[in-house]
Amino acid sequence: MADALSVIPASVLRYLSDKLYEKRKNAALEVEGIVKQLASSGDHEKITAVINLLTTEFTYSPQANHRKGGLIGLAAATVGLTSEAAQHLEQIVPPVLNSFSDQDSRVRYYACEALYNIAKVVRGEFIIFFNQIFDALCKLSFDADANVQSAAHLLDRLVKDIVTESDQFSIEEFIPLLRERMNLLNPYVRQFLVGWITVLDSVPDIDMLGFLPDFLDGLFNMLSDSSHEIRQQADSALSEFLQEIKNSPSVDYGRMAKILVQRAASPDEFTRLTAITWINEFVKLGGDQLVPYYADILGAILPCISDKEEKIRVVAREISEELCAIKADPADAFNVGAILSIARRQLDSEWEATRIEALHWISTLLNRYHSEVLCLLNDIFDTLLKALSDSSDEVVLLVLDIHACIAQDPLQFRQLLVFLVHNFRVDHSLLERRGALIIRRLCVLLDAERVYCELSTILEGEADLDFACIMVQALNLILLTSSELSDLRELLKQSLVNAAGKDLFVSLYASWCHSPMAIISLCLLAQLLEPGRYIWLLKALYGLLMLLPQQSAAFKILQTRLKTVPSYSFNGDQLKRASSGNPYSQILHHSGSQITEDGDVNQDNGNVPNGINFASRLQQFEQMQQQHRLLAKSQAQSRNSSTSFFKEGPKAEPRWPPTSYINRPRSRSSGRGPGQLQN
């Protein structure tokens, strides 16, 4: 310090800390001249002493005017050093940078001015301090004092010019700082950062595209800024980078894909649209690089399929189609299980379009990677069954298509129907709302005869007799009325003359015994729907008519139907045979059975290949109905006991089965026979 005091007059030091700017400025000019003389003589020790004096006694002084004088003095010393200033920058720059955080705004302003003058002298030599300078400028960009902000902007422009012309700038050292600062939300900082990204990207020798994954998320975050100007700047920068990606032969799609997937779920509409647009380009350009990220991408676009913004929906659907068209090999990191899991989760989406697209993906995976999907079936089977209760018919039909594809395997076929019956049992509303649609569609996809025979086998051993009765009634109604089952009805009509028809009749009969009305319908359908050959259909229906109360709606409906039967359907000989003799002779003749005088049935099935043992079938029906009667009796006793104990009135009849199905007949204890209709 003694050396410095010996070369700098005391008056200069006094004026350097004066409160008047002009006096400080004149003192700084004196310091500049002194340092210039020392530099010309090569006396760098004294130069170092002068800089130390300015630093310790002035820039770090508690007095604001001293700090201001010290800053202007350091700048003046740098100007005096000219080309030799570089070797003293380690002493000059740090105290100036420290002054950027001074509490006095005027000191911060003079710090900007000082560093500006220093930078003009040393230019690229001060690049070694770039990260510190950048960090300081970042903070000054939102300084509370407008004059400080203006000074910082001037310094920022100069630093940008120096960096763009320098060959010593290290982008690798700068990126970590940039990535950290991209998380700041201050609008001034965001403008500052986007400005630097744009400038650096314009420098041919700086590969900003290679480091794009490090700050891409920050740019996307700016798209939702409240400032229109910031959103516009960020969008412009992103558009430029996307164009560079299209023209670049080497791009790290993987890291950026993760960012885009997250941003595609942004609550901000503009951010979602930009992210989904980028994903679309990535899918077109990325090729094999994106295979490991297909599941993540699918998880991002499926919700966008139902976005409220049409542009987003259109792009999302385009991406889905492009992904679906790519036939990847599981051996190449294509994770079938991950994609299947994503599609399964989206089946719980509140949006129908998303659920439908997810089902299309499951169907595609099942068709292309059948064995892999079957290995993962336990992960999706319950969800697919649950989807049968979906409010959308289109969703249900797609689910059924998938189930049918799975059920091509015999083991999976039975498992599907077992689970389906189970779901109908635990959720009666599913049977009421979707039962007909589900059964009819499965019959189309999986062969109606096969479906009905398997369902009959399952229901034959059903422990819940009430449910079995309801289910049989539903199946019976579908069998009688569905256009999809017309071939099945035709086959049943040949049950006495065709082995396949007989096998079908016997198979269905076993479970149809749960419902008297269903079994009557089955028998009429199988044997008596040709009035020209079998007059007994008409006689049976008239018999039912006589059992109905004459004032009931059922009586009037059946009576009207019978009146519509054309008389020319029967000839005189048939009516005579119908009115006399054994009414079952025709049927029993076809079955190879004979009735003795005491009413017993003798079987002679050996003479008729397709004979049906009606006596055995009747016994089977009676045994099943006996189980139902015992259950009804037990339930009635239980209700009576509960009513007596709690002193409650009679409970209302349950609303099941739905009116859309044939009413299940009541037990004998209700006052009607098992085959009688209700009023």
LUMNUBA-477229 format. One record per residue (C-alpha): x, y, z; chain. Coordinates in steps of 0.1 Angstrom, whole numbers, padded with zeros to 4 digits. Layout:
% LUMNUBA-477229
[[X,Y,Z],A]
...
This chain:
% LUMNUBA-477229
[[0000,0000,0000],A]
[[0030,0023,0007],A]
[[0040,0019,-0029],A]
[[0006,0030,-0041],A]
[[0005,0060,-0018],A]
[[0039,0070,-0031],A]
[[0026,0072,-0067],A]
[[-0009,0085,-0061],A]
[[-0011,0120,-0046],A]
[[-0033,0123,-0015],A]
[[-0054,0149,-0032],A]
[[-0063,0124,-0059],A]
[[-0073,0098,-0033],A]
[[-0094,0125,-0015],A]
[[-0112,0135,-0046],A]
[[-0118,0098,-0056],A]
[[-0141,0095,-0026],A]
[[-0158,0129,-0030],A]
[[-0196,0130,-0030],A]
[[-0195,0149,-0063],A]
[[-0193,0128,-0094],A]
[[-0172,0153,-0114],A]
[[-0145,0153,-0087],A]
[[-0145,0115,-0087],A]
[[-0143,0114,-0124],A]
[[-0113,0138,-0125],A]
[[-0095,0118,-0099],A]
[[-0101,0086,-0119],A]
[[-0085,0103,-0149],A]
[[-0055,0110,-0128],A]
[[-0053,0073,-0118],A]
[[-0056,0063,-0154],A]
[[-0026,0085,-0163],A]
[[-0005,0072,-0133],A]
[[-0012,0035,-0143],A]
[[-0004,0042,-0179],A]
[[0030,0056,-0169],A]
[[0037,0026,-0147],A]
[[0026,0002,-0175],A]
[[0049,0019,-0200],A]
[[0078,0015,-0175],A]
[[0068,-0021,-0168],A]
[[0064,-0015,-0131],A]
[[0037,-0040,-0125],A]
[[0044,-0043,-0088],A]
[[0033,-0008,-0083],A]
[[0003,-0013,-0106],A]
[[-0007,-0042,-0084],A]
[[-0003,-0020,-0053],A]
[[-0025,0006,-0069],A]
[[-0052,-0019,-0077],A]
[[-0051,-0034,-0042],A]
[[-0054,0001,-0027],A]
[[-0085,0009,-0048],A]
[[-0099,-0025,-0038],A]
[[-0094,-0026,-0001],A]
[[-0096,0011,0008],A]
[[-0124,0020,-0016],A]
[[-0145,-0008,-0032],A]
[[-0148,-0026,0002],A]
[[-0152,0006,0022],A]
[[-0183,0011,0043],A]
[[-0187,0045,0028],A]
[[-0208,0045,-0004],A]
[[-0188,0074,-0020],A]
[[-0156,0055,-0014],A]
[[-0171,0024,-0031],A]
[[-0182,0045,-0060],A]
[[-0147,0060,-0063],A]
[[-0131,0027,-0061],A]
[[-0152,0013,-0090],A]
[[-0145,0042,-0113],A]
[[-0108,0040,-0102],A]
[[-0106,0003,-0112],A]
[[-0121,0010,-0146],A]
[[-0097,0039,-0151],A]
[[-0067,0016,-0141],A]
[[-0079,-0009,-0167],A]
[[-0081,0018,-0194],A]
[[-0046,0029,-0184],A]
[[-0032,-0007,-0187],A]
[[-0048,-0012,-0222],A]
[[-0033,-0043,-0237],A]
[[-0016,-0053,-0205],A]
[[-0048,-0053,-0185],A]
[[-0054,-0091,-0189],A]
[[-0027,-0100,-0164],A]
[[-0044,-0079,-0137],A]
[[-0080,-0090,-0143],A]
[[-0079,-0115,-0114],A]
[[-0075,-0084,-0091],A]
[[-0098,-0060,-0110],A]
[[-0130,-0080,-0119],A]
[[-0139,-0098,-0085],A]
[[-0144,-0065,-0065],A]
[[-0165,-0051,-0094],A]
[[-0187,-0082,-0095],A]
[[-0191,-0081,-0057],A]
[[-0205,-0046,-0060],A]
[[-0234,-0058,-0082],A]
[[-0251,-0069,-0049],A]
[[-0244,-0037,-0031],A]
[[-0273,-0023,-0011],A]
[[-0269,0011,-0027],A]
[[-0284,0013,-0061],A]
[[-0259,0040,-0072],A]
[[-0231,0017,-0063],A]
[[-0247,-0011,-0084],A]
[[-0251,0014,-0113],A]
[[-0214,0023,-0111],A]
[[-0205,-0013,-0110],A]
[[-0222,-0019,-0143],A]
[[-0205,0012,-0158],A]
[[-0171,0000,-0145],A]
[[-0174,-0035,-0159],A]
[[-0187,-0021,-0192],A]
[[-0155,0000,-0195],A]
[[-0133,-0029,-0184],A]
[[-0150,-0052,-0209],A]
[[-0144,-0027,-0237],A]
[[-0107,-0028,-0230],A]
[[-0101,-0065,-0224],A]
[[-0128,-0079,-0247],A]
[[-0124,-0117,-0249],A]
[[-0099,-0118,-0221],A]
[[-0126,-0116,-0195],A]
[[-0144,-0147,-0208],A]
[[-0129,-0166,-0179],A]
[[-0153,-0147,-0157],A]
[[-0183,-0153,-0180],A]
[[-0204,-0175,-0156],A]
[[-0200,-0150,-0127],A]
[[-0208,-0121,-0150],A]
[[-0238,-0139,-0165],A]
[[-0251,-0147,-0130],A]
[[-0247,-0111,-0119],A]
[[-0265,-0098,-0150],A]
[[-0293,-0123,-0144],A]
[[-0299,-0108,-0110],A]
[[-0296,-0072,-0122],A]
[[-0322,-0079,-0150],A]
[[-0349,-0075,-0124],A]
[[-0332,-0048,-0102],A]
[[-0356,-0026,-0085],A]
[[-0339,0005,-0098],A]
[[-0347,0014,-0134],A]
[[-0313,0031,-0140],A]
[[-0295,-0001,-0128],A]
[[-0316,-0021,-0152],A]
[[-0307,0002,-0181],A]
[[-0270,0000,-0173],A]
[[-0272,-0038,-0170],A]
[[-0289,-0040,-0204],A]
[[-0261,-0020,-0220],A]
[[-0235,-0043,-0203],A]
[[-0255,-0073,-0214],A]
[[-0254,-0063,-0251],A]
[[-0216,-0057,-0249],A]
[[-0210,-0091,-0233],A]
[[-0231,-0108,-0260],A]
[[-0210,-0092,-0287],A]
[[-0178,-0103,-0270],A]
[[-0190,-0139,-0265],A]
[[-0202,-0143,-0301],A]
[[-0168,-0132,-0314],A]
[[-0147,-0151,-0289],A]
[[-0132,-0186,-0295],A]
[[-0126,-0191,-0258],A]
[[-0162,-0194,-0247],A]
[[-0170,-0227,-0231],A]
[[-0206,-0238,-0237],A]
[[-0200,-0269,-0216],A]
[[-0192,-0249,-0185],A]
[[-0221,-0225,-0191],A]
[[-0250,-0250,-0196],A]
[[-0252,-0261,-0160],A]
[[-0257,-0225,-0149],A]
[[-0283,-0219,-0176],A]
[[-0302,-0251,-0167],A]
[[-0303,-0239,-0131],A]
[[-0315,-0204,-0139],A]
[[-0342,-0217,-0163],A]
[[-0363,-0226,-0132],A]
[[-0367,-0189,-0122],A]
[[-0401,-0174,-0128],A]
[[-0393,-0137,-0128],A]
[[-0404,-0123,-0162],A]
[[-0373,-0101,-0165],A]
[[-0351,-0131,-0159],A]
[[-0370,-0152,-0184],A]
[[-0365,-0125,-0211],A]
[[-0329,-0123,-0202],A]
[[-0324,-0161,-0205],A]
[[-0343,-0165,-0238],A]
[[-0323,-0136,-0252],A]
[[-0290,-0154,-0244],A]
[[-0303,-0188,-0257],A]
[[-0312,-0171,-0290],A]
[[-0279,-0153,-0293],A]
[[-0258,-0184,-0285],A]
[[-0278,-0205,-0309],A]
[[-0270,-0181,-0337],A]
[[-0233,-0186,-0333],A]
[[-0222,-0213,-0358],A]
[[-0194,-0226,-0335],A]
[[-0217,-0231,-0305],A]
[[-0237,-0263,-0306],A]
[[-0268,-0253,-0286],A]
[[-0289,-0280,-0302],A]
[[-0267,-0306,-0286],A]
[[-0275,-0292,-0252],A]
[[-0312,-0285,-0259],A]
[[-0324,-0313,-0235],A]
[[-0308,-0293,-0206],A]
[[-0329,-0263,-0210],A]
[[-0359,-0275,-0232],A]
[[-0382,-0279,-0202],A]
[[-0375,-0243,-0191],A]
[[-0384,-0230,-0225],A]
[[-0417,-0250,-0224],A]
[[-0424,-0236,-0190],A]
[[-0422,-0201,-0204],A]
[[-0450,-0209,-0229],A]
[[-0475,-0205,-0200],A]
[[-0461,-0172,-0188],A]
[[-0486,-0144,-0181],A]
[[-0466,-0121,-0203],A]
[[-0475,-0124,-0240],A]
[[-0440,-0111,-0250],A]
[[-0423,-0139,-0231],A]
[[-0446,-0165,-0245],A]
[[-0439,-0152,-0280],A]
[[-0401,-0152,-0274],A]
[[-0401,-0187,-0260],A]
[[-0423,-0200,-0289],A]
[[-0400,-0184,-0314],A]
[[-0369,-0200,-0298],A]
[[-0386,-0234,-0298],A]
[[-0397,-0231,-0334],A]
[[-0361,-0223,-0344],A]
[[-0348,-0253,-0325],A]
[[-0375,-0276,-0340],A]
[[-0364,-0265,-0375],A]
[[-0328,-0273,-0366],A]
[[-0338,-0307,-0354],A]
[[-0355,-0315,-0387],A]
[[-0323,-0305,-0405],A]
[[-0299,-0323,-0381],A]
[[-0286,-0358,-0387],A]
[[-0279,-0364,-0350],A]
[[-0304,-0356,-0323],A]
[[-0309,-0369,-0288],A]
[[-0346,-0376,-0291],A]
[[-0348,-0398,-0260],A]
[[-0341,-0372,-0234],A]
[[-0363,-0346,-0250],A]
[[-0391,-0371,-0254],A]
[[-0394,-0374,-0216],A]
[[-0397,-0337,-0213],A]
[[-0424,-0334,-0241],A]
[[-0444,-0362,-0225],A]
[[-0446,-0343,-0193],A]
[[-0455,-0310,-0210],A]
[[-0482,-0327,-0231],A]
[[-0501,-0329,-0198],A]
[[-0498,-0292,-0190],A]
[[-0529,-0274,-0179],A]
[[-0519,-0246,-0203],A]
[[-0535,-0252,-0238],A]
[[-0507,-0235,-0257],A]
[[-0480,-0256,-0240],A]
[[-0500,-0288,-0247],A]
[[-0503,-0279,-0283],A]
[[-0466,-0271,-0287],A]
[[-0456,-0303,-0269],A]
[[-0479,-0325,-0289],A]
[[-0466,-0309,-0321],A]
[[-0430,-0316,-0312],A]
[[-0439,-0352,-0303],A]
[[-0455,-0356,-0337],A]
[[-0423,-0344,-0354],A]
[[-0402,-0367,-0332],A]
[[-0423,-0397,-0341],A]
[[-0417,-0390,-0378],A]
[[-0380,-0382,-0374],A]
[[-0369,-0403,-0344],A]
[[-0374,-0438,-0357],A]
[[-0357,-0465,-0336],A]
[[-0344,-0440,-0311],A]
[[-0380,-0435,-0298],A]
[[-0389,-0472,-0295],A]
[[-0380,-0473,-0257],A]
[[-0403,-0443,-0252],A]
[[-0433,-0454,-0271],A]
[[-0452,-0463,-0239],A]
[[-0445,-0428,-0224],A]
[[-0455,-0411,-0257],A]
[[-0487,-0432,-0258],A]
[[-0495,-0422,-0222],A]
[[-0492,-0385,-0232],A]
[[-0513,-0386,-0264],A]
[[-0542,-0407,-0253],A]
[[-0556,-0380,-0229],A]
[[-0550,-0355,-0257],A]
[[-0573,-0375,-0280],A]
[[-0602,-0360,-0259],A]
[[-0587,-0325,-0255],A]
[[-0611,-0296,-0256],A]
[[-0590,-0279,-0283],A]
[[-0596,-0294,-0317],A]
[[-0560,-0288,-0330],A]
[[-0546,-0308,-0301],A]
[[-0571,-0337,-0308],A]
[[-0562,-0338,-0345],A]
[[-0524,-0339,-0338],A]
[[-0528,-0365,-0310],A]
[[-0548,-0388,-0333],A]
[[-0522,-0384,-0360],A]
[[-0495,-0394,-0336],A]
[[-0515,-0424,-0325],A]
[[-0519,-0436,-0361],A]
[[-0482,-0431,-0368],A]
[[-0472,-0450,-0337],A]
[[-0496,-0478,-0346],A]
[[-0482,-0481,-0381],A]
[[-0447,-0487,-0368],A]
[[-0442,-0524,-0363],A]
[[-0415,-0527,-0337],A]
[[-0399,-0559,-0325],A]
[[-0400,-0567,-0287],A]
[[-0364,-0577,-0290],A]
[[-0355,-0541,-0299],A]
[[-0366,-0526,-0266],A]
[[-0402,-0525,-0276],A]
[[-0420,-0530,-0243],A]
[[-0453,-0546,-0250],A]
[[-0462,-0548,-0213],A]
[[-0455,-0511,-0207],A]
[[-0477,-0501,-0236],A]
[[-0504,-0525,-0226],A]
[[-0503,-0510,-0191],A]
[[-0507,-0475,-0204],A]
[[-0537,-0485,-0225],A]
[[-0553,-0503,-0196],A]
[[-0550,-0473,-0173],A]
[[-0566,-0451,-0199],A]
[[-0597,-0473,-0199],A]
[[-0605,-0455,-0166],A]
[[-0605,-0422,-0184],A]
[[-0637,-0401,-0181],A]
[[-0635,-0393,-0218],A]
[[-0650,-0418,-0243],A]
[[-0627,-0409,-0272],A]
[[-0597,-0418,-0250],A]
[[-0611,-0451,-0239],A]
[[-0619,-0460,-0274],A]
[[-0584,-0452,-0286],A]
[[-0569,-0472,-0257],A]
[[-0590,-0502,-0268],A]
[[-0578,-0498,-0304],A]
[[-0543,-0501,-0290],A]
[[-0550,-0532,-0270],A]
[[-0566,-0547,-0300],A]
[[-0535,-0538,-0322],A]
[[-0512,-0553,-0296],A]
[[-0532,-0584,-0294],A]
[[-0532,-0589,-0332],A]
[[-0495,-0583,-0336],A]
[[-0480,-0597,-0303],A]
[[-0507,-0623,-0294],A]
[[-0485,-0646,-0273],A]
[[-0469,-0617,-0254],A]
[[-0503,-0602,-0246],A]
[[-0517,-0635,-0235],A]
[[-0488,-0638,-0210],A]
[[-0498,-0604,-0196],A]
[[-0536,-0612,-0196],A]
[[-0539,-0612,-0159],A]
[[-0529,-0576,-0158],A]
[[-0558,-0564,-0181],A]
[[-0585,-0591,-0178],A]
[[-0603,-0576,-0149],A]
[[-0602,-0541,-0164],A]
[[-0616,-0554,-0197],A]
[[-0645,-0571,-0178],A]
[[-0652,-0539,-0160],A]
[[-0653,-0521,-0193],A]
[[-0683,-0541,-0203],A]
[[-0703,-0518,-0179],A]
[[-0691,-0487,-0198],A]
[[-0718,-0462,-0206],A]
[[-0707,-0461,-0243],A]
[[-0720,-0488,-0267],A]
[[-0690,-0483,-0289],A]
[[-0666,-0490,-0260],A]
[[-0685,-0522,-0251],A]
[[-0684,-0534,-0286],A]
[[-0647,-0529,-0289],A]
[[-0641,-0546,-0255],A]
[[-0661,-0576,-0268],A]
[[-0640,-0577,-0300],A]
[[-0609,-0579,-0277],A]
[[-0625,-0606,-0256],A]
[[-0634,-0625,-0287],A]
[[-0598,-0623,-0300],A]
[[-0585,-0636,-0266],A]
[[-0611,-0663,-0265],A]
[[-0599,-0679,-0297],A]
[[-0578,-0700,-0273],A]
[[-0602,-0727,-0259],A]
[[-0590,-0722,-0223],A]
[[-0595,-0685,-0225],A]
[[-0629,-0690,-0241],A]
[[-0643,-0708,-0211],A]
[[-0626,-0684,-0187],A]
[[-0642,-0655,-0205],A]
[[-0677,-0669,-0201],A]
[[-0672,-0680,-0165],A]
[[-0660,-0645,-0156],A]
[[-0689,-0630,-0176],A]
[[-0715,-0651,-0157],A]
[[-0698,-0641,-0125],A]
[[-0700,-0604,-0134],A]
[[-0737,-0608,-0143],A]
[[-0742,-0625,-0109],A]
[[-0726,-0598,-0088],A]
[[-0739,-0569,-0109],A]
[[-0775,-0574,-0120],A]
[[-0775,-0540,-0136],A]
[[-0749,-0551,-0161],A]
[[-0771,-0580,-0172],A]
[[-0801,-0556,-0174],A]
[[-0783,-0529,-0194],A]
[[-0757,-0547,-0214],A]
[[-0767,-0584,-0212],A]
[[-0784,-0586,-0246],A]
[[-0757,-0566,-0264],A]
[[-0729,-0586,-0249],A]
[[-0744,-0620,-0256],A]
[[-0755,-0611,-0291],A]
[[-0720,-0597,-0300],A]
[[-0702,-0627,-0286],A]
[[-0725,-0650,-0306],A]
[[-0715,-0632,-0338],A]
[[-0678,-0632,-0329],A]
[[-0674,-0666,-0314],A]
[[-0701,-0688,-0329],A]
[[-0735,-0687,-0313],A]
[[-0738,-0725,-0308],A]
[[-0705,-0726,-0290],A]
[[-0713,-0696,-0268],A]
[[-0748,-0709,-0258],A]
[[-0737,-0744,-0251],A]
[[-0709,-0732,-0229],A]
[[-0731,-0708,-0210],A]
[[-0756,-0736,-0205],A]
[[-0730,-0758,-0190],A]
[[-0719,-0731,-0166],A]
[[-0755,-0723,-0156],A]
[[-0764,-0759,-0151],A]
[[-0742,-0761,-0121],A]
[[-0749,-0725,-0108],A]
[[-0753,-0725,-0071],A]
[[-0774,-0693,-0070],A]
[[-0807,-0707,-0083],A]
[[-0824,-0673,-0084],A]
[[-0796,-0659,-0106],A]
[[-0796,-0690,-0127],A]
[[-0833,-0686,-0134],A]
[[-0829,-0649,-0143],A]
[[-0799,-0656,-0165],A]
[[-0816,-0684,-0184],A]
[[-0846,-0662,-0190],A]
[[-0823,-0635,-0205],A]
[[-0806,-0660,-0227],A]
[[-0839,-0675,-0237],A]
[[-0853,-0641,-0248],A]
[[-0822,-0634,-0268],A]
[[-0825,-0668,-0284],A]
[[-0861,-0662,-0294],A]
[[-0858,-0627,-0307],A]
[[-0822,-0619,-0318],A]
[[-0815,-0618,-0356],A]
[[-0779,-0629,-0349],A]
[[-0792,-0662,-0335],A]
[[-0815,-0671,-0365],A]
[[-0792,-0700,-0375],A]
[[-0793,-0713,-0340],A]
[[-0831,-0713,-0340],A]
[[-0831,-0731,-0374],A]
[[-0808,-0758,-0359],A]
[[-0830,-0762,-0329],A]
[[-0860,-0768,-0352],A]
[[-0842,-0799,-0366],A]
[[-0835,-0814,-0332],A]
[[-0856,-0845,-0340],A]
[[-0841,-0851,-0374],A]
[[-0806,-0838,-0371],A]
[[-0778,-0849,-0347],A]
[[-0764,-0814,-0343],A]
[[-0798,-0800,-0335],A]
[[-0805,-0828,-0310],A]
[[-0771,-0821,-0292],A]
[[-0779,-0784,-0291],A]
[[-0813,-0790,-0277],A]
[[-0800,-0814,-0250],A]
[[-0772,-0790,-0241],A]
[[-0795,-0760,-0236],A]
[[-0822,-0781,-0219],A]
[[-0800,-0788,-0190],A]
[[-0798,-0752,-0178],A]
[[-0831,-0741,-0193],A]
[[-0847,-0763,-0166],A]
[[-0841,-0734,-0142],A]
[[-0870,-0716,-0157],A]
[[-0904,-0733,-0166],A]
[[-0913,-0706,-0191],A]
[[-0878,-0708,-0207],A]
[[-0881,-0746,-0211],A]
[[-0915,-0743,-0226],A]
[[-0902,-0718,-0251],A]
[[-0872,-0740,-0259],A]
[[-0895,-0770,-0265],A]
[[-0919,-0751,-0286],A]
[[-0891,-0736,-0306],A]
[[-0874,-0770,-0311],A]
[[-0905,-0791,-0320],A]
[[-0937,-0773,-0326],A]
[[-0930,-0742,-0347],A]
[[-0943,-0759,-0378],A]
[[-0981,-0759,-0374],A]
[[-0985,-0777,-0407],A]
[[-0968,-0807,-0391],A]
[[-0974,-0802,-0354],A]
[[-1008,-0790,-0344],A]
[[-0998,-0793,-0307],A]
[[-0983,-0758,-0306],A]
[[-1018,-0744,-0311],A]
[[-1033,-0767,-0286],A]
[[-1005,-0759,-0260],A]
[[-1011,-0722,-0264],A]
[[-1048,-0726,-0261],A]
[[-1041,-0746,-0229],A]
[[-1020,-0717,-0216],A]
[[-1048,-0693,-0225],A]
[[-1073,-0713,-0204],A]
[[-1051,-0710,-0174],A]
[[-1049,-0672,-0175],A]
[[-1074,-0649,-0158],A]
[[-1097,-0636,-0185],A]
[[-1093,-0600,-0175],A]
[[-1056,-0600,-0174],A]
[[-1034,-0583,-0200],A]
[[-1016,-0616,-0207],A]
[[-1049,-0633,-0216],A]
[[-1059,-0606,-0240],A]
[[-1025,-0605,-0257],A]
[[-1023,-0642,-0262],A]
[[-1059,-0644,-0274],A]
[[-1052,-0617,-0300],A]
[[-1021,-0636,-0312],A]
[[-1040,-0668,-0315],A]
[[-1067,-0652,-0336],A]
[[-1040,-0642,-0361],A]
[[-1031,-0678,-0369],A]
[[-1044,-0685,-0405],A]
[[-1069,-0713,-0407],A]
[[-1053,-0726,-0439],A]
[[-1023,-0737,-0419],A]
[[-1041,-0768,-0408],A]
[[-1061,-0794,-0428],A]
[[-1090,-0814,-0415],A]
[[-1071,-0846,-0409],A]
[[-1047,-0827,-0385],A]
[[-1075,-0812,-0365],A]
[[-1091,-0846,-0362],A]
[[-1059,-0861,-0350],A]
[[-1054,-0832,-0327],A]
[[-1088,-0836,-0311],A]
[[-1085,-0873,-0304],A]
[[-1060,-0899,-0295],A]
[[-1026,-0894,-0277],A]
[[-1016,-0857,-0281],A]
[[-0979,-0867,-0279],A]
[[-0980,-0895,-0305],A]
[[-0963,-0874,-0332],A]
[[-0935,-0862,-0309],A]
[[-0929,-0896,-0293],A]
[[-0929,-0912,-0327],A]
[[-0900,-0891,-0337],A]
[[-0882,-0898,-0305],A]
[[-0886,-0936,-0308],A]
[[-0908,-0938,-0276],A]
[[-0941,-0956,-0270],A]
[[-0968,-0948,-0244],A]
[[-0985,-0978,-0227],A]
[[-1021,-0979,-0215],A]
[[-1011,-0970,-0180],A]
[[-0991,-0939,-0192],A]
[[-0956,-0953,-0189],A]
[[-0931,-0943,-0215],A]
[[-0911,-0971,-0232],A]
[[-0879,-0960,-0249],A]
[[-0867,-0975,-0282],A]
[[-0839,-0952,-0290],A]
[[-0820,-0979,-0307],A]
[[-0842,-0975,-0338],A]
[[-0840,-0937,-0340],A]
[[-0804,-0923,-0342],A]
[[-0814,-0888,-0332],A]
[[-0839,-0898,-0305],A]
[[-0843,-0876,-0274],A]
[[-0852,-0893,-0242],A]
[[-0881,-0871,-0232],A]
[[-0889,-0891,-0201],A]
[[-0854,-0885,-0188],A]
[[-0856,-0848,-0198],A]
[[-0889,-0844,-0179],A]
[[-0874,-0860,-0148],A]
[[-0844,-0837,-0151],A]
[[-0868,-0807,-0153],A]
[[-0888,-0819,-0122],A]
[[-0856,-0824,-0102],A]
[[-0844,-0789,-0110],A]
[[-0877,-0773,-0102],A]
[[-0878,-0792,-0069],A]
[[-0846,-0775,-0060],A]
[[-0862,-0741,-0068],A]
[[-0893,-0749,-0048],A]
[[-0872,-0759,-0018],A]
[[-0852,-0726,-0021],A]
[[-0884,-0706,-0024],A]
[[-0898,-0723,0007],A]
[[-0867,-0716,0027],A]
[[-0866,-0680,0016],A]
[[-0903,-0676,0025],A]
[[-0897,-0691,0060],A]
[[-0868,-0668,0065],A]
[[-0888,-0637,0056],A]
[[-0917,-0648,0078],A]
[[-0893,-0653,0107],A]
[[-0877,-0619,0102],A]
[[-0910,-0602,0099],A]
[[-0922,-0618,0132],A]
[[-0891,-0609,0151],A]
[[-0888,-0573,0141],A]
[[-0926,-0566,0140],A]
[[-0922,-0551,0105],A]
[[-0947,-0550,0076],A]
[[-0942,-0571,0045],A]
[[-0913,-0562,0024],A]
[[-0917,-0549,-0011],A]
[[-0911,-0573,-0039],A]
[[-0876,-0569,-0055],A]
[[-0876,-0550,-0087],A]
[[-0854,-0577,-0104],A]
[[-0857,-0592,-0129],A]
[[-0860,-0562,-0153],A]
[[-0892,-0558,-0173],A]
[[-0872,-0563,-0205],A]
[[-0869,-0600,-0197],A]
[[-0894,-0627,-0193],A]
[[-0907,-0628,-0157],A]
[[-0894,-0656,-0136],A]
[[-0922,-0679,-0125],A]
[[-0931,-0680,-0088],A]
[[-0930,-0711,-0067],A]
[[-0960,-0731,-0058],A]
[[-0961,-0715,-0024],A]
[[-0970,-0682,-0041],A]
[[-1003,-0696,-0052],A]
[[-0994,-0702,-0088],A]
[[-0980,-0732,-0106],A]
[[-0944,-0732,-0119],A]
[[-0956,-0726,-0154],A]
[[-0982,-0700,-0149],A]
[[-0979,-0664,-0159],A]
[[-0986,-0636,-0135],A]
[[-1015,-0612,-0138],A]
